[in-house]
Amino acid sequence: MQGFYQQQQPASTRQQPPDPARQESDPIRGALGRGFLFGMIMLSIYIIYYVVNYITGYPARYIALQKIPTQYVVYVIPGMLGVVAALVFFICGISAARKTGRGGSGWVAGHFASLIYGLGALLFFEVFYFLVTYPMSNTVNTSTIWSLLLSSSYNQLISTFLSGLIAGNLAGTLGGLLGRGRKRK
C-alpha cells in the first residue's frame, strides 16, 4: 500500500512481469532445439535437391543442354540454395526469439542451424561421391579422381559450409531481433 507522500509510477513505466508462455527456463537449450530443427530442414532441402538433380538431371543437365555457360550452373544454383538457406535461418531466428523471449537466441539458433546444414551437406556430398560417382567413373587414373574429389570438396566447403555459416549468423541475428519484439499468439 502506498503512503500519502509516495508518488505512483505511471502505468507505462511499470515493469511488467514476463509472460511465462514466452520464457523458457534455459534459453540456450531452446535456441539449440530450434537450430537443430531448422538445420535439419535445410539439410533435407539440400539432399532432396541433390538426389533430384542426380536422378533427373534437372536443373544442372537441363541448363547444360540449353547451351548456357557453366558459370550459371557453378554459381547460380548454389546461390539459390544460399538464398533459401538465408530465408530458413531467418525464420529460425524469429522462431527461437519468440520461444525464448530473447533476441540473442536467434543468433544461437541460426549459427547452430548453419553448422548442422553445412557439416551435414559436406558429409552427404563426400559419401555420395564415394558411393555413387566414384564407382561409376571409367577413369583408371586415380590421381584424376582424387583431384576432382578435392576440387569438388573445396567448392562444396565454400558453397555450403562457409556461406551457410555467414547466412546463418546474419539471418539468425536479424530474425532474433525481429522475433523478440513479437508476441506469441
N, C-alpha and C positions, 0 to 999 in steps of 0.2 A: 504494500500500500504506500502511496506517495504522500509526502507531507505537504503542508501548505506552501512552503517556500521552494520546493523542488519543481523544476520545470519538466514537463513531459516531453519526450522526444517526438518529433513528427513521425508519422507512420512511414514515410518514405525512407527515413534513415535507420529505422529499427532493423536489427539483423534478424532475418527470417531463419527459422530452423531448416536445416537441409531436408530435402524431400527424401525419405528413406527408400522410395522406389527407384530413385536415380542413383543413389550412392551404393557402392559396393564396398564390402569390408576390405578387400585388397584390390586397389585399382590396377596394379601391375598384372595380377592374375587375370582380371577381366580383359585388359588390353591384349595380353598374350593369347587369350582364348579367341578373341575376335581376329587377331592377326593370323593365328593358325587357320581359322575357318576361311578367311578371305584369301590367304596364301594358297590353300588347297583348291579353292575355287579358281584362282588364276592358273594354277598348275594344271587343273583339269581342262581349262580352255586351251592351254598350250598343247597338252597331249592330244586332245581331240583335233586341233588344227594340224598337228604333225602327222597323225595317223591318216586323216582325211587327205592330206597332201600326198602322202606316200601311196595310198590306195588308188585315188582317183587322178592324181596329178594336178588337181586344181588347188590353188591358183598358179603355182610355180611353173608347171609344164605348159599350162594354158598361155601364160604370159610369154614364155619362150617361143611357143608356136606362132604367136602373133607378131613376131619379129620386133618385139620391144627390147630395148637394151637391157643387159643383165643387171645394170645398176638398180633398176626398179625391183628386180627380184631380190637382190642382195640388201638393199637399203629400205625400200618402201614397205615390204611385208613385215620385217622386224619392227619398223617404225609404227606400223598399225597395231602390232601386238603391244608395243610400248604405250601407245595411247590408251588401248583397252586396259592395260595394267595400271596406268595412272588413274583411270576412272575407277577401277576396282579398289585401289588403295585409298583413293579419296573417300569412297563410300565406307571403307573400313575405318578410316579415321573418324568420320562422323558417327558411325555406329559405336565405336569404342568410347568416344567422348560422351555420347548420350547415355551409355550404360553406366559409366563411372562418374560422370559429372565433372571431369577434369579434362582440360584441353591437352595436357601432356600425354594423356593416354592415346590420343590419336597418333602422335609420333611413334610411340612404342608399338602400337598395333601395325602401323604402316611399315615400320622398319622390320618387324618380325615377319609380316606377310611377305615382304620383298625377299627376305632371306629364305623363307620356305619356297617361294616361287623360283628364285634364282638357283639355289642349290638343287632343288628337285628337277628343274628343267635341264641343268647341266648333267646331272646324273642320268636322267632319262635319255638325253642325247647320246651320251657315251655308251650306255647299254644298248640302245637301238643301233648305233653304228657297229658295234662288235657282233651283235646277234643277227642283224639283217643286212646291212650294207657291206660289211667286210666279207662275209661268206659268198655274196653274190658277185663280187668283183672278179673279173677274169685275169686281172693283172698278177703276174707271177712275181714281179719285182716288189718285195715287201717294203723297201725304202720309200717307194712312191706312196704306198698305202699309209705308212706311218707319217709321211709329210702331209698327206691330205688330212689325216686324223688330227695332227697338231694344228694345222691351219684352221680346220673346221672347229676344233675345240676352242681356239683363241677367239674366233668370230662369235661362237656361242657364248663364251665367257663375257665378251664385251656387250653383246646384244641383249642377253637376258639377265645376267647376274649384276653387272655394274649399272646398266641403265635401269634395271628393276630396282636396285638399291637407291639410286638417286630419285627415281619416280616415287618409290615407297616413302622415302623420308619427306620429300616435298609435299606430295599429295596427302600423306597421313597427317602432317603438321597442319596443312590448310583445312583438311576435314575436321581435325580435332578442334581447331579454333572456331570453325563454323558450328560444329556439333555441340560444343559445350554450352552455348547460349540457348540452344533449342530445348524445349521441354518435351518429355515423352508424353504421348497421348494415351 
